[in-house]
């Protein structure tokens, strides 16, 4: 697996092979993956960040004290639909797939 960043990059590369609409990009200056220009995962502070619905983010945080809402500014203004997860706490690939599925569902509406 290597470092957290290498694992993040491996996950993103897998998505880009599966779907040409997925690309690497930046979110607040941090590496991320986007579907048609909309970010669904990012890498921040050696952890992976996932865009999920707010309720799912709260469930993850309640069950895992190492997880927290994503606060890219560091000024106490976390994003309610983005959860930051350290490597090894939860399955990053599973959460990335959930984030992509949610984005696809939202784009289909």
Secondary structure, DSSP 8 states (H G I E B T S, - for coil): --SHHHHHHHHHHHHHHH-TTEEEEEETTEEEEEETTEEEEEEETTEEEEE--HHHHHHHHHH-TT-EEE-TTSSS--EEEEEEEEBTTB-HHHHHHHHHHHHHHHHH-
